[in-house]
Amino acid sequence: MITLYAFGPQFDLPDPSPFVTKGAMLLKMAGVPYRTDTTGFNKAPKGKLPYIDDGGAIVADSTFIRMHLEKNYGVDFDKGLSPAERGVAWAFEKLCEDHLYWVGLHARWIVDANFNKGPRTFFDNVPAPLRPLVVAMVRRQVRRNLWGHGMGRHTIAEMEQLAARDIGAIADFLADKLYLMGEAPSGADATVFPFVAHALCPLFETAILNCAERRANLVAYRDRMMRQYYPDLAGLDGKAA
Ligand SMILES: N[C@@H](CCC(=O)N[C@@H](CS)C(=O)NCC(=O)O)C(=O)O
């Protein structure tokens, strides 16, 4: 059985990493049985989660997990979509991963009020005397990554403007459809849903949350996807969505 290396549910989200949730969503959508292991971060081949172990084959990165499932399990996550729709689906996925993600990362890791409620708890198991040092070191690294990506060079107001366009684009394109690309789930939902769920996480007070909350179709989409794919977390305990 495939093992998905994850952080584990937190903040009422399936995982504090939208990429891990994407990996889980792909496995769920593919109908491939898997188990979750929350002890694999130190052995992550690319230093990040998620990665999977499929009978000894280690596949790191959510997009390569998708490609692995497509190649080895004959899954077409974009079944029924035209080439143009596949292009749009891919672009939305990457909008979330390579743009919106960075604004969220800044909001959670750099803004003290959010950091203290959220990511700081990741370090609870670090011995107390070392904890402030480790926290400062990791936060410094996150700041460097944000600078390297470029998002961290903008002011908070500028980042918020960019995130508002991202959220607006997703909400406008989703419109009143059930799933991002139409009436059936497709690969893009595996990514867009976790990012929408993260945007709507009420724990973090961010402009992204304010934007997303105002789009009723995004809230309904998040709720629908939670009921369908995470009934336990949606409070349904497996009851029909
Ligand atoms: N491109 C990767 C991104 C994964 C990623 O950024 N994971 C983050 C959590 S959201 C991580 O593990 N970060 C740990 C670190 O950078 O030290 C994917 O699609 O899987």
The ligand as an SDF file (V2000), in Angstrom:
LIG
                    3D

 20 19  0  0  0  0  0  0  0  0999 V2000
    6.5530   21.7030   -4.9060 N   0  0  0  0  0  0  0  0  0  0  0  0
    6.2890   20.9680   -3.6900 C   0  0  0  0  0  0  0  0  0  0  0  0
    6.0670   21.9660   -2.5720 C   0  0  0  0  0  0  0  0  0  0  0  0
    5.9420   21.2730   -1.2120 C   0  0  0  0  0  0  0  0  0  0  0  0
    6.1540   22.2560   -0.0630 C   0  0  0  0  0  0  0  0  0  0  0  0
    6.4580   23.4300   -0.2390 O   0  0  0  0  0  0  0  0  0  0  0  0
    6.0270   21.7200    1.1600 N   0  0  0  0  0  0  0  0  0  0  0  0
    6.2650   22.5260    2.3300 C   0  0  0  0  0  0  0  0  0  0  0  0
    5.0580   22.5550    3.2380 C   0  0  0  0  0  0  0  0  0  0  0  0
    3.7830   23.5370    2.5250 S   0  0  0  0  0  0  0  0  0  0  0  0
    7.4000   21.9240    3.1400 C   0  0  0  0  0  0  0  0  0  0  0  0
    7.4720   20.7200    3.3290 O   0  0  0  0  0  0  0  0  0  0  0  0
    8.2820   22.7830    3.6330 N   0  0  0  0  0  0  0  0  0  0  0  0
    9.3370   22.3910    4.5080 C   0  0  0  0  0  0  0  0  0  0  0  0
   10.5840   23.1500    4.2630 C   0  0  0  0  0  0  0  0  0  0  0  0
   10.6820   23.8690    3.2540 O   0  0  0  0  0  0  0  0  0  0  0  0
   11.4910   23.0010    5.0920 O   0  0  0  0  0  0  0  0  0  0  0  0
    5.1040   20.0470   -3.9100 C   0  0  0  0  0  0  0  0  0  0  0  0
    4.2930   20.3040   -4.8000 O   0  0  0  0  0  0  0  0  0  0  0  0
    5.0240   19.0140   -3.2190 O   0  0  0  0  0  0  0  0  0  0  0  0
  1  2  1  0
  2  3  1  0
  2 18  1  0
  3  4  1  0
  4  5  1  0
  5  6  2  0
  5  7  1  0
  7  8  1  0
  8  9  1  0
  8 11  1  0
  9 10  1  0
 11 12  2  0
 11 13  1  0
 13 14  1  0
 14 15  1  0
 15 16  2  0
 15 17  1  0
 18 19  2  0
 18 20  1  0
M  END
$$$$
